[in-house]
Amino acid sequence: MQPTPKQAISAIRVCAQLTRVYKGIDLVRLDERIRNVYILANNSIEAEVTSTGEILWS
């Protein structure tokens, strides 16, 4: 399963924003059950990207 085009662009944007503030990206994972991309940085979930490309920061 692959992310949607909007989701992929948003995920890259999140990773770029995190690295600009010197946070290392530990994991980027697509949850196949609910189709959201989770981005783990500094051992905590920093962002979730929905299939529509919406970014949910935690």
C-alpha positions in Angstrom: 0.0 0.0 0.0 1.3 3.5 -0.8 0.4 6.9 0.4 -1.8 9.2 -1.6 0.0 11.9 -3.6 -1.3 14.7 -1.2 -0.3 12.6 1.8 3.2 12.0 0.4 3.8 15.7 -0.2 2.5 16.6 3.3 4.7 13.9 4.9 7.8 15.3 3.1 6.9 18.8 4.2 6.6 17.6 7.8 10.0 15.9 7.7 11.6 19.0 6.2 10.1 21.2 9.0 11.3 18.8 11.7 14.8 18.7 10.3 14.9 22.5 10.0 14.7 22.6 13.8 17.3 19.8 14.2 14.9 17.0 15.2 16.0 13.7 13.9 13.4 11.6 12.1 13.3 8.2 13.7 10.5 6.5 11.8 8.0 7.2 9.0 5.3 4.6 8.8 2.0 4.2 6.9 -0.6 2.5 9.0 -2.4 0.2 6.6 -5.5 -0.1 8.8 -6.5 3.6 8.8 -4.2 4.8 6.0 -2.4 7.5 8.0 1.3 8.3 7.9 2.9 8.6 11.3 6.2 10.5 11.7 8.2 9.7 14.8 10.9 12.2 15.8 12.9 12.3 19.0 11.1 9.2 20.3 7.6 10.6 20.2 5.0 10.9 17.5 5.3 14.4 16.2 2.9 14.3 13.3 0.1 12.3 11.7 -0.8 12.8 8.0 -4.3 11.8 7.0 -5.1 10.4 3.5 -6.3 13.8 2.4 -2.9 15.4 3.3 -4.1 17.1 6.5 -1.3 17.3 9.1 -2.1 16.6 12.7 0.7 17.7 15.1 0.9 16.2 18.5 
